[in-house]
Amino acid sequence: MDIDRRQALVFTAAMALCAASPVGGQPARKARVAWVTMERANPQAPFWVSFRSGMRALGWVEGQNVTIDPWWVDGSVERLKLMIPDIVASRPDIIVVTTGTAVRPMIDANVPTPLVFGYSADPVIGKIVESWTRPGVNRTGVSYFSIELVPKRLEFIKQLLPHMKRIAIVGWPAHAGELLELDAAKAAASRLGLEHQYFGVSTGPEVDAALESIGKWRADAMLAFAGAIASVHADRFAAFSARSRIPTVSAWPQFAEAGNLMTYGPVIQEAQERLASFVDRILKGANPAEIPVELPTKIELVINLKTAKAIDLVVPQSLRLRADRLIE
């Protein structure tokens, strides 16, 4: 075979190989991602919209090089446990789990598929990964555990209520890292000269009982730790605040959007969008055991001015200017 013909054959083979492989090193076959959430089915759910947006930005187009299957659990861990065999049977390349509540059942079921998670607690204390920098297992993702922001939340509520004396701390005893968060809250309250009391809540019905006790204790304000219970029952906190004139500060923006006074913490939707970057790396060959768990990069202060007005609070101009978002 002469040299020119051999070179032509090599060139033709190379072109065929390039045509079979999408640009950017993505696999030739269509990837499959299972997206699991504790939410009720809603095609406009913020987390769902954010994740798909993140995937598109990285070149993963549904129907072309990726299939994303949503699994809506409707708030039931028991339902999730029943769904896990079907999720695994769908043979996804990666399973994305949007909340910590859904991560543990996956781990307990020994799901072999790589997991990318959004997790509200400390993933090491919760035994989700071996370490932040090197997970050591087939899962990684983003943790919203922002313990360093706890003192600032109390400073903001104190700025709004300069004469406050008592702060009720509402937390979730089973939340991994709860004691660290509680220690940070107590220390910050003491520095501000605030009397504080902790109210632990484990189930939905206990929320109402805790709020009633807080009212009897005559708290001036509440600090609610972030977590699934706070998110699901944010409307109960808002209704209680309206009745009792006891405002609440928490972490996730959804809490203020639900009618509570103030939040200072990570933008969860942005973090959910960033989960796509983990999926992208793993689909391109990265080992999840070696991808560090990340913290949110975008933090915002949200103040609900409608709520402030309803409970006769005047938000000072300095705090309005400091806010990233005002709900009017």
RODO-2510 file (C-alpha; in nm, 4 decimals, decimal comma):
residues 328
     n   res          X          Y          Z
     1     m     0,0000     0,0000     0,0000
     2     d     0,1509     0,3354    -0,1017
     3     i     0,2027     0,6135     0,1537
     4     d    -0,0622     0,8486     0,0105
     5     r    -0,3313     0,5792     0,0255
     6     r    -0,2341     0,4778     0,3788
     7     q    -0,2523     0,8408     0,4949
     8     a    -0,5936     0,8793     0,3321
     9     l    -0,7272     0,5741     0,5170
    10     v    -0,5921     0,7023     0,8481
    11     f    -0,7517     1,0429     0,7869
    12     t    -1,0877     0,8816     0,6995
    13     a    -1,0822     0,6688     1,0156
    14     a    -0,9979     0,9696     1,2288
    15     m    -1,2852     1,1691     1,0829
    16     a    -1,5270     0,8826     1,1512
    17     l    -1,4099     0,8653     1,5116
    18     c    -1,4617     1,2402     1,5589
    19     a    -1,8108     1,2183     1,4121
    20     a    -1,9003     0,9450     1,6604
    21     s    -1,7882     1,1465     1,9650
    22     p    -1,9523     1,4749     2,0690
    23     v    -1,7302     1,7768     2,1215
    24     g    -1,5871     1,8201     2,4713
    25     g    -1,5198     1,4568     2,5500
    26     q    -1,8820     1,3646     2,6239
    27     p    -1,9717     0,9995     2,5633
    28     a    -2,1098     0,9039     2,2220
    29     r    -2,4136     0,7321     2,3687
    30     k    -2,6877     0,9334     2,5338
    31     a    -2,6197     0,9756     2,9065
    32     r    -2,8973     0,9126     3,1578
    33     v    -2,9415     1,1049     3,4817
    34     a    -3,1973     1,0266     3,7524
    35     w    -3,2995     1,3437     3,9395
    36     v    -3,4591     1,2676     4,2767
    37     t    -3,6390     1,5212     4,4937
    38     m    -3,8587     1,5130     4,8012
    39     e    -4,0874     1,7670     4,6351
    40     r    -4,4296     1,7147     4,4821
    41     a    -4,4329     1,6832     4,1013
    42     n    -4,4107     2,0308     3,9481
    43     p    -4,2478     2,1031     3,6103
    44     q    -4,1756     2,4589     3,7301
    45     a    -4,0169     2,3568     4,0619
    46     p    -3,7177     2,5911     4,1183
    47     f    -3,4679     2,3098     4,1869
    48     w    -3,5742     2,1209     3,8734
    49     v    -3,5549     2,4306     3,6563
    50     s    -3,2158     2,5280     3,8029
    51     f    -3,0546     2,1874     3,7514
    52     r    -3,1695     2,1570     3,3911
    53     s    -3,0455     2,5091     3,3230
    54     g    -2,7070     2,4140     3,4663
    55     m    -2,6901     2,1074     3,2441
    56     r    -2,7762     2,3053     2,9299
    57     a    -2,5072     2,5614     3,0108
    58     l    -2,2522     2,2790     3,0094
    59     g    -2,3641     2,1449     2,6731
    60     w    -2,5947     1,8665     2,7892
    61     v    -2,9100     1,8932     2,5803
    62     e    -3,2070     1,6755     2,6714
    63     g    -3,3103     1,4531     2,3837
    64     q    -2,9718     1,4884     2,2172
    65     n    -2,6917     1,3719     2,4465
    66     v    -2,8671     1,3294     2,7813
    67     t    -3,1943     1,2060     2,9306
    68     i    -3,2910     1,3480     3,2702
    69     d    -3,5587     1,1478     3,4510
    70     p    -3,7294     1,3288     3,7405
    71     w    -3,8451     1,1230     4,0391
    72     w    -4,0879     1,3144     4,2628
    73     v    -4,1195     1,1687     4,6119
    74     d    -4,3914     1,4017     4,7456
    75     g    -4,2333     1,4406     5,0886
    76     s    -4,2434     1,0737     5,1885
    77     v    -3,9227     0,8921     5,2823
    78     e    -4,1148     0,5648     5,2832
    79     r    -4,2264     0,6286     4,9282
    80     l    -3,8677     0,6983     4,8283
    81     k    -3,7551     0,3662     4,9746
    82     l    -4,0128     0,1893     4,7579
    83     m    -3,8999     0,3845     4,4508
    84     i    -3,5274     0,3137     4,4847
    85     p    -3,5362    -0,0276     4,3055
    86     d    -3,7154     0,1342     4,0104
    87     i    -3,4678     0,4234     4,0045
    88     v    -3,1747     0,1825     3,9936
    89     a    -3,3516    -0,0373     3,7357
    90     s    -3,3758     0,2632     3,5017
    91     r    -2,9952     0,2300     3,4748
    92     p    -2,8910     0,5922     3,5216
    93     d    -2,5255     0,6865     3,4899
    94     i    -2,5658     0,9230     3,7856
    95     i    -2,8325     0,9878     4,0467
    96     v    -2,8792     1,3486     4,1584
    97     v    -3,0425     1,3852     4,5009
    98     t    -3,1569     1,7379     4,5835
    99     t    -3,1895     1,7111     4,9636
   100     g    -3,0203     1,5323     5,2516
   101     t    -3,3456     1,3640     5,3489
   102     a    -3,3239     1,1602     5,0298
   103     v    -2,9503     1,0831     5,0502
   104     r    -2,9587     0,8539     5,3525
   105     p    -3,2158     0,6072     5,2088
   106     m    -2,9964     0,5786     4,8967
   107     i    -2,6924     0,4987     5,1092
   108     d    -2,8812     0,2521     5,3287
   109     a    -3,0031     0,0741     5,0144
   110     n    -2,6407     0,0355     4,8934
   111     v    -2,7174     0,2030     4,5626
   112     p    -2,4072     0,1412     4,3444
   113     t    -2,4690     0,4337     4,1083
   114     p    -2,2631     0,7523     4,1677
   115     l    -2,4620     1,0082     4,3690
   116     v    -2,4453     1,3859     4,3397
   117     f    -2,6177     1,5530     4,6339
   118     g    -2,7418     1,8774     4,7775
   119     y    -2,7125     1,8402     5,1572
   120     s    -2,8168     2,0843     5,4285
   121     a    -2,6048     1,9373     5,7088
   122     d    -2,2384     1,8514     5,7644
   123     p    -2,1717     1,5606     5,5232
   124     v    -1,8831     1,4226     5,7297
   125     i    -2,0730     1,4194     6,0597
   126     g    -2,3719     1,2764     5,8707
   127     k    -2,1455     0,9977     5,7374
   128     i    -2,2296     1,0877     5,3798
   129     v    -1,8630     1,1243     5,2837
   130     e    -1,5310     1,0470     5,4508
   131     s    -1,3983     1,4014     5,4202
   132     w    -1,4885     1,7310     5,2543
   133     t    -1,1826     1,7371     5,0293
   134     r    -1,1794     1,3689     4,9371
   135     p    -1,5208     1,2020     4,9734
   136     g    -1,3711     0,8533     4,9413
   137     v    -1,7046     0,7084     4,8283
   138     n    -1,9165     0,7177     4,5125
   139     r    -2,0881     1,0432     4,6079
   140     t    -2,0128     1,4129     4,6226
   141     g    -2,1956     1,7424     4,5852
   142     v    -2,2787     2,0666     4,7641
   143     s    -2,3407     2,1176     5,1358
   144     y    -2,5432     2,4181     5,2543
   145     f    -2,4031     2,3883     5,6077
   146     s    -2,3092     2,7526     5,6644
   147     i    -2,2273     2,7605     6,0341
   148     e    -2,0089     3,0707     5,9915
   149     l    -2,3186     3,2722     5,8926
   150     v    -2,5093     3,2042     6,2167
   151     p    -2,3648     3,5044     6,4097
   152     k    -2,4489     3,7404     6,1247
   153     r    -2,8147     3,6287     6,1259
   154     l    -2,8420     3,7261     6,4908
   155     e    -2,6671     4,0563     6,4267
   156     f    -2,9177     4,1400     6,1543
   157     i    -3,2221     4,0594     6,3695
   158     k    -3,0679     4,2566     6,6580
   159     q    -3,0170     4,5517     6,4233
   160     l    -3,3859     4,5350     6,3370
   161     l    -3,4912     4,4881     6,7012
   162     p    -3,2317     4,6865     6,9011
   163     h    -3,4236     4,6419     7,2280
   164     m    -3,4681     4,2651     7,2003
   165     k    -3,3698     4,0592     7,5046
   166     r    -3,4713     3,7010     7,4230
   167     i    -3,4035     3,4849     7,1179
   168     a    -3,5644     3,1420     7,0713
   169     i    -3,3469     2,8971     6,8774
   170     v    -3,5413     2,6351     6,6821
   171     g    -3,3435     2,3389     6,5549
   172     w    -3,3593     1,9770     6,4474
   173     p    -3,1772     1,7373     6,6874
   174     a    -3,1251     1,4713     6,4190
   175     h    -2,9589     1,7183     6,1814
   176     a    -2,5914     1,6284     6,1340
   177     g    -2,3847     1,9114     6,2803
   178     e    -2,6730     2,0447     6,4927
   179     l    -2,4569     2,0758     6,8042
   180     l    -2,1959     2,2803     6,6172
   181     e    -2,4642     2,5137     6,4858
   182     l    -2,6251     2,5415     6,8287
   183     d    -2,2905     2,6243     6,9934
   184     a    -2,2337     2,8980     6,7343
   185     a    -2,5825     3,0402     6,7947
   186     k    -2,5456     3,0384     7,1729
   187     a    -2,2060     3,2061     7,1569
   188     a    -2,3353     3,4758     6,9209
   189     a    -2,6436     3,5355     7,1379
   190     s    -2,4267     3,5725     7,4471
   191     r    -2,2000     3,8241     7,2725
   192     l    -2,5074     4,0299     7,1872
   193     g    -2,6353     4,0103     7,5441
   194     l    -2,9353     3,7978     7,4506
   195     e    -3,1023     3,5400     7,6683
   196     h    -3,1534     3,2265     7,4610
   197     q    -3,3412     2,8983     7,4770
   198     y    -3,3275     2,6002     7,2428
   199     f    -3,6401     2,4290     7,1111
   200     g    -3,5709     2,0991     6,9353
   201     v    -3,8177     1,9730     6,6767
   202     s    -3,8144     1,6305     6,5098
   203     t    -4,1509     1,6102     6,3331
   204     g    -4,4078     1,8395     6,1765
   205     p    -4,6571     1,8187     6,4668
   206     e    -4,3816     1,9209     6,7069
   207     v    -4,3436     2,2526     6,5238
   208     d    -4,6752     2,3847     6,6565
   209     a    -4,5919     2,2687     7,0094
   210     a    -4,2530     2,4415     6,9944
   211     l    -4,4063     2,7646     6,8662
   212     e    -4,6613     2,7614     7,1464
   213     s    -4,3797     2,7174     7,4015
   214     i    -4,1864     3,0022     7,2409
   215     g    -4,4893     3,2267     7,2788
   216     k    -4,5217     3,1368     7,6461
   217     w    -4,1503     3,2031     7,6980
   218     r    -4,2163     3,5510     7,5564
   219     a    -3,9350     3,5483     7,3019
   220     d    -3,8669     3,8687     7,1104
   221     a    -3,7547     3,6836     6,7981
   222     m    -3,6719     3,3387     6,6644
   223     l    -3,3679     3,1922     6,4905
   224     a    -3,4717     2,8849     6,2875
   225     f    -3,1928     2,6602     6,1671
   226     a    -3,2117     2,5626     5,8016
   227     g    -3,3313     2,2157     5,7082
   228     a    -3,6114     2,0194     5,5518
   229     i    -3,8503     2,0740     5,8446
   230     a    -3,7987     2,4510     5,8340
   231     s    -3,8612     2,4568     5,4594
   232     v    -4,1708     2,2379     5,4672
   233     h    -4,3254     2,4235     5,7618
   234     a    -4,2113     2,7775     5,6799
   235     d    -4,5746     2,8829     5,6488
   236     r    -4,6398     2,7762     6,0109
   237     f    -4,3584     2,9991     6,1331
   238     a    -4,4969     3,2856     5,9232
   239     a    -4,8504     3,2422     6,0576
   240     f    -4,7219     3,2252     6,4153
   241     s    -4,5137     3,5410     6,3658
   242     a    -4,8166     3,7253     6,2327
   243     r    -5,0242     3,6265     6,5388
   244     s    -4,7581     3,6720     6,8051
   245     r    -4,5510     3,9569     6,6563
   246     i    -4,2413     3,7387     6,7031
   247     p    -4,0334     3,7595     6,3817
   248     t    -3,8066     3,4819     6,2537
   249     v    -3,4658     3,4864     6,0884
   250     s    -3,3347     3,1800     5,9076
   251     a    -3,0968     3,0799     5,6279
   252     w    -3,2633     2,9873     5,3005
   253     p    -3,4418     3,2488     5,0849
   254     q    -3,7484     3,0247     5,0517
   255     f    -3,8172     3,0863     5,4203
   256     a    -3,8560     3,4617     5,3665
   257     e    -4,0480     3,4032     5,0446
   258     a    -4,2980     3,1984     5,2474
   259     g    -4,3804     3,5027     5,4612
   260     n    -4,1111     3,5093     5,7282
   261     l    -3,9197     3,8251     5,8066
   262     m    -3,5600     3,7620     5,7095
   263     t    -3,3047     3,5141     5,5774
   264     y    -2,9300     3,5308     5,5353
   265     g    -2,7641     3,2393     5,3664
   266     p    -2,6922     3,0501     5,0473
   267     v    -2,8976     3,0870     4,7336
   268     i    -3,0141     2,7256     4,7137
   269     q    -3,1275     2,7465     4,3527
   270     e    -2,7800     2,8573     4,2477
   271     a    -2,6324     2,5641     4,4394
   272     q    -2,8772     2,3269     4,2700
   273     e    -2,7659     2,4612     3,9336
   274     r    -2,4059     2,3926     4,0319
   275     l    -2,4866     2,0247     4,0872
   276     a    -2,4775     2,0017     3,7085
   277     s    -2,1025     2,0684     3,7147
   278     f    -2,0495     1,7561     3,9270
   279     v    -2,2608     1,5524     3,6862
   280     d    -2,0656     1,6920     3,3935
   281     r    -1,7294     1,5945     3,5438
   282     i    -1,8407     1,2443     3,6364
   283     l    -1,9936     1,1793     3,2945
   284     k    -1,6595     1,2820     3,1451
   285     g    -1,4720     1,0295     3,3563
   286     a    -1,3984     1,1941     3,6916
   287     n    -1,4154     0,9780     4,0040
   288     p    -1,6765     1,1141     4,2507
   289     a    -1,4657     0,9831     4,5394
   290     e    -1,2008     1,2402     4,4437
   291     i    -1,4234     1,5432     4,3768
   292     p    -1,4335     1,7703     4,6872
   293     v    -1,7665     1,8602     4,8429
   294     e    -1,8304     2,2299     4,7867
   295     l    -2,0027     2,5079     4,9784
   296     p    -2,2382     2,7580     4,8146
   297     t    -2,0648     3,0549     4,6561
   298     k    -2,3566     3,2983     4,6507
   299     i    -2,4958     3,4382     4,9788
   300     e    -2,7838     3,6827     5,0098
   301     l    -2,9787     3,8788     5,2696
   302     v    -3,3528     3,8755     5,2001
   303     i    -3,5993     4,0908     5,3966
   304     n    -3,9744     4,0558     5,3632
   305     l    -4,1022     4,4126     5,3951
   306     k    -4,4662     4,3000     5,3775
   307     t    -4,4114     4,0855     5,6853
   308     a    -4,2297     4,3671     5,8659
   309     k    -4,5200     4,6027     5,7974
   310     a    -4,7768     4,3444     5,9097
   311     i    -4,6119     4,3101     6,2512
   312     d    -4,5409     4,6843     6,2857
   313     l    -4,1638     4,6684     6,2398
   314     v    -3,9761     4,9516     6,0751
   315     v    -3,6796     4,8280     5,8725
   316     p    -3,4001     5,0868     5,9043
   317     q    -3,2575     5,2320     5,5848
   318     s    -2,9137     5,0897     5,6632
   319     l    -3,0580     4,7379     5,6603
   320     r    -3,2596     4,8026     5,3453
   321     l    -2,9449     4,9115     5,1671
   322     r    -2,7566     4,6078     5,2956
   323     a    -3,0234     4,3655     5,1694
   324     d    -2,9668     4,1821     4,8423
   325     r    -3,3395     4,1456     4,7920
   326     l    -3,6497     4,3107     4,9401
   327     i    -3,9884     4,1398     4,9193
   328     e    -4,2598     4,4057     4,8878
***
